[in-house]
Amino acid sequence: MRTEINLREWRKPTDDLSRSRNSALAPQPSVLCFVLGALLFALSFPADAQQPVKVPRIGFLSAAGPEAPAIAAFRRGLRDLGYIEGKNILIEYRYAEGKVDRIPSFLAELVQLKVDVLVVQTLVGIRDAKQATKTIPIVMVTTQDPVATGIVDSLARPGGNITGVTTLTRDLSGKRLEILKEVAPTISRVGVLWDTNSGPGPAIGFKEYEAAAGSLKIQLQSLAVRGPNPDLKGAFQAAANDHISAMITMNNLVLLRYQKQIADLAIKNRIPSMCEASAYVEAGGLMSYAASDAESYRRAVTYVDKILKGANPADLPIEQPTKFELILNLKTAKQIGVTIPPTVLYRADKVIK
């Protein structure tokens, strides 16, 4: 007796079993949705969100207050190079406001914050910064000769952690005296107002004026005061007693605080005054001849940029200015009875009326 087997029916249980196993192994819809969702969630975050980029921080020690033109010039320079405060650059501002005693504590704060670069004004601030840190790069903007004052080894290779811009050139002292004599041709005795308590810079500057005065047949008289509370009235009284017919005000941290008082005393005594910074003319001084502050701080920003990109400050040559500004105050000229010659007026970069 022969038994016939229907192969189709015989294979059916096996096929059913296979399908059952495949169904068990296949991912369930809910699991698939979860995996897909997790993948999309991970892809929605950029790689840099997982590894935050460090935003560089600058410490800026200002000799003046927050409204100083130098601050605005520095910020413009940063914007020109694509830096936006609070986004890709952070700046810690400290304002000395002409008070020397504030500088050490401000520098200590900035060093403790571990800023990436220090930007420092004035010789006093730079010397203190040099003592405060040997590792944080320092970008200076100074009116003094950084080599003669012992800040750096040379302009070409400063060495150490300091570089930047000096607004001093050897010709400026003589040029200021020349312009002063052009405005007031009869002057023969010029007083130089300077602070003896601001380190070696002013003393070196006075010697440079002395050297230039000889060739112009001008007799120079020292009107030295001592900060932090200089006797300005006494200095102007000495000028009157010595028959001084014109004055030069040297720019430093102490005298910067008293720019308005200095301008008022010069007007009261009807003394033509030449200043080393435009801020004095804005306050009422007769005129100034100096390097452009805007240009100097724009150049300072390029140093900050290079250092943040890995440059060694010791290898960055210190720059000297290429642009100078003559600024006149015609309102003051009228008050003291001085007529500005057309030749000088024509050369002025800015005239305050």
C-alpha positions in Angstrom: 0.0 0.0 0.0 1.5 3.3 -1.1 1.0 6.5 0.8 1.1 9.7 -1.3 2.4 12.8 0.4 1.2 16.2 -0.8 4.5 18.2 -0.8 2.7 21.5 -0.8 0.9 20.7 2.4 4.0 19.1 3.9 6.0 22.3 3.4 3.4 24.6 4.7 4.0 24.2 8.4 7.7 24.8 7.8 7.0 28.0 5.9 4.6 29.2 8.6 7.3 28.5 11.2 9.9 30.5 9.2 7.6 33.4 8.8 6.9 33.3 12.5 10.6 33.4 13.3 11.3 36.3 10.8 8.4 38.2 12.3 9.9 37.8 15.8 13.3 39.0 14.7 12.0 42.0 12.7 12.1 45.3 14.5 8.8 46.4 15.9 7.4 49.8 14.6 7.6 51.4 18.0 11.3 50.5 18.4 12.1 51.7 14.9 10.5 55.1 15.6 12.5 55.4 18.8 15.8 54.7 17.0 15.0 57.1 14.2 14.0 59.8 16.6 17.2 59.5 18.6 19.3 59.7 15.4 17.5 62.8 14.2 17.9 64.4 17.6 21.6 63.7 17.6 22.0 65.1 14.1 20.2 68.3 15.0 23.1 69.4 17.1 26.3 70.7 15.4 29.6 69.2 16.4 30.8 72.4 17.9 27.9 72.4 20.3 29.4 69.3 21.9 32.8 70.9 22.0 32.4 74.6 22.9 35.0 76.9 21.3 36.8 79.1 23.8 36.1 82.8 23.4 39.3 84.9 23.9 39.3 87.5 26.6 41.1 90.8 26.5 42.0 92.9 29.5 42.0 96.6 28.7 43.5 99.0 31.3 42.5 102.5 30.4 44.2 105.6 31.8 41.0 107.6 31.5 37.3 106.7 31.9 34.8 104.7 29.7 34.1 107.7 27.5 37.7 108.1 26.4 38.3 108.3 22.6 40.8 105.5 22.9 38.1 103.1 23.9 35.9 103.9 20.9 38.9 103.7 18.6 39.9 100.3 20.0 36.3 99.0 19.5 36.2 100.2 16.0 39.4 98.4 15.2 38.0 95.2 16.6 34.9 95.4 14.5 37.0 96.1 11.4 38.7 92.7 12.0 35.5 90.9 12.5 35.5 90.8 16.3 32.1 91.3 18.1 32.1 92.0 21.8 30.2 89.3 23.7 30.1 87.0 20.7 33.6 86.0 19.5 35.6 88.3 21.9 35.2 89.3 25.5 36.8 92.5 27.0 37.4 93.2 30.6 37.7 97.0 31.0 39.3 98.7 33.9 39.4 102.5 34.2 42.1 104.3 36.2 40.6 107.7 35.5 43.9 109.4 36.0 44.5 107.8 39.4 47.9 106.0 39.5 47.1 104.1 42.7 44.3 102.2 41.0 46.6 100.6 38.5 48.2 97.7 40.5 44.9 96.4 41.8 43.3 96.5 38.4 46.2 94.6 36.9 46.1 92.0 39.6 42.4 91.5 38.8 43.0 91.0 35.1 45.9 88.7 35.7 43.8 86.6 38.1 41.1 86.4 35.4 43.7 84.8 33.1 43.0 87.1 30.2 44.6 86.1 26.9 46.0 89.5 26.2 46.5 92.7 28.2 46.2 96.1 26.5 47.8 98.8 28.6 48.2 102.6 28.3 50.7 105.0 29.9 54.2 104.2 31.0 53.2 103.7 34.7 50.6 101.1 33.7 53.0 99.3 31.3 55.8 99.1 33.9 53.3 97.7 36.5 52.0 95.2 34.0 55.5 94.0 33.2 55.9 93.3 37.0 52.5 91.7 37.3 52.9 89.0 34.7 55.7 87.4 32.6 53.4 85.1 30.7 50.3 87.1 29.5 51.1 89.0 26.3 51.0 92.8 26.8 50.1 95.1 24.0 51.1 98.7 24.9 50.1 102.1 23.5 52.5 104.6 25.0 53.6 108.2 24.3 57.1 107.4 25.7 60.2 105.8 24.3 59.9 102.1 25.5 63.6 101.5 24.9 64.9 104.7 26.7 62.5 104.0 29.6 63.7 100.3 29.9 60.4 98.7 29.0 61.8 96.6 26.0 65.3 95.8 24.7 64.7 97.2 21.2 61.9 98.3 18.9 62.8 95.7 16.3 62.9 92.7 18.7 61.3 93.8 22.0 61.8 90.4 23.7 59.8 89.2 26.7 56.0 89.4 26.6 55.6 93.1 25.6 55.0 94.6 22.2 52.7 97.3 20.7 52.7 100.9 19.6 54.7 104.0 20.7 53.4 107.3 19.6 56.7 109.0 20.3 59.1 110.1 17.6 62.2 112.1 18.1 61.0 114.9 15.8 57.8 115.7 17.7 59.3 117.8 20.4 60.9 120.2 18.0 57.9 120.2 15.7 55.6 121.3 18.6 57.9 124.2 19.4 58.1 125.2 15.8 54.3 125.4 15.5 54.0 127.2 18.8 56.5 129.9 17.5 54.7 130.1 14.2 51.4 130.9 16.1 53.1 133.3 18.5 56.3 134.6 16.7 57.4 136.9 19.6 57.7 134.1 22.2 61.2 133.7 23.7 60.5 131.9 26.9 58.4 128.7 27.0 57.3 126.8 30.1 57.0 123.0 30.1 54.4 121.6 32.5 55.3 118.1 33.6 54.8 115.7 36.5 57.9 114.5 38.4 56.0 111.6 40.0 55.3 109.7 36.8 58.5 107.7 36.3 61.4 108.5 34.0 59.3 109.3 30.9 58.5 113.0 31.5 62.1 113.7 32.6 63.4 112.2 29.3 60.8 114.2 27.4 61.9 117.4 29.0 65.4 116.8 27.9 64.2 116.3 24.3 62.4 119.7 24.4 65.6 121.3 25.8 67.6 119.9 22.8 65.0 121.2 20.3 64.7 124.6 21.9 68.3 125.6 21.4 68.1 125.6 17.6 64.9 127.7 17.7 66.5 130.2 20.1 63.8 129.5 22.7 64.6 129.5 26.4 62.9 126.6 28.1 61.6 126.8 31.7 60.6 123.8 33.7 57.2 124.0 35.4 57.4 120.8 37.4 54.5 119.6 39.5 54.2 116.5 41.7 51.2 114.1 41.6 48.8 112.8 42.6 47.7 116.3 43.6 49.8 118.7 41.5 49.9 122.4 42.5 48.8 123.7 39.1 47.9 127.2 40.4 51.4 127.5 41.8 52.9 126.4 38.5 51.0 129.1 36.6 52.0 131.7 39.1 55.6 130.7 38.6 55.1 131.1 34.9 53.7 134.6 35.4 56.6 135.5 37.7 59.2 134.2 35.1 57.5 136.1 32.2 56.8 132.9 30.3 54.9 133.7 27.1 53.8 130.2 26.0 53.5 126.7 27.4 53.7 123.1 26.5 51.8 120.5 28.5 53.3 117.0 28.6 50.8 114.2 28.5 50.9 111.7 31.4 48.4 109.9 33.7 48.4 112.5 36.4 48.0 115.6 34.3 45.3 113.9 32.2 42.9 114.2 35.2 43.4 118.0 35.2 43.2 118.8 31.5 40.2 121.1 32.0 41.8 123.0 34.9 45.1 123.3 32.9 43.2 124.7 29.9 41.2 127.2 32.1 44.4 128.4 33.8 46.1 128.9 30.5 43.1 131.0 29.2 42.9 133.0 32.4 46.6 133.8 32.2 46.3 134.4 28.4 49.1 131.9 27.6 49.2 130.1 24.3 49.4 126.4 25.0 50.6 123.4 23.0 49.6 120.0 24.2 50.8 116.4 23.5 47.3 115.0 23.2 44.1 116.1 21.5 42.1 115.6 24.8 43.6 118.8 26.1 42.3 120.8 23.1 38.9 119.3 23.5 39.0 120.6 27.1 40.0 124.1 26.0 43.7 124.0 25.2 44.8 126.1 22.3 46.3 123.3 20.1 47.9 119.9 20.0 50.3 118.1 17.7 50.5 114.3 18.2 50.1 110.9 16.6 46.5 110.0 15.6 44.9 108.1 18.5 42.5 106.4 16.2 45.4 105.1 14.1 47.4 104.0 17.1 44.6 101.9 18.6 43.7 100.5 15.2 47.3 99.2 15.0 47.1 98.0 18.6 44.1 95.8 17.6 46.2 94.2 14.8 48.7 93.1 17.5 46.0 91.6 19.6 44.7 89.7 16.5 48.2 88.3 15.7 48.8 87.2 19.3 45.4 85.5 19.5 46.3 83.6 16.3 49.5 82.4 17.9 52.2 85.1 17.3 54.9 85.6 20.0 54.9 89.2 21.3 58.7 89.0 21.6 59.0 88.7 17.8 56.5 91.5 16.9 58.4 94.8 16.2 57.1 97.8 18.0 55.5 100.3 15.6 56.0 104.0 15.5 53.3 106.3 14.1 53.0 107.4 10.5 50.0 109.7 10.9 50.0 112.9 12.9 47.3 115.4 13.7 47.3 119.1 14.3 44.2 120.2 16.2 43.3 123.9 16.9 40.8 125.5 19.2 39.7 128.8 17.6 37.4 129.6 20.5 40.4 129.5 22.9 42.5 131.5 20.4 39.9 134.3 20.5 39.7 134.2 24.3 43.4 134.8 24.7 43.8 137.2 21.8 45.8 135.0 19.5 45.3 135.0 15.7 46.1 131.7 14.1 48.1 132.3 10.9 46.5 131.0 7.7 49.5 128.7 7.0 48.9 126.9 10.3 45.1 126.9 9.9 45.4 125.3 6.5 47.5 122.5 7.9 45.1 121.7 10.7 43.4 118.3 10.7 40.7 119.5 13.0 39.5 122.9 14.0 37.2 123.5 17.1 35.2 126.6 16.7 
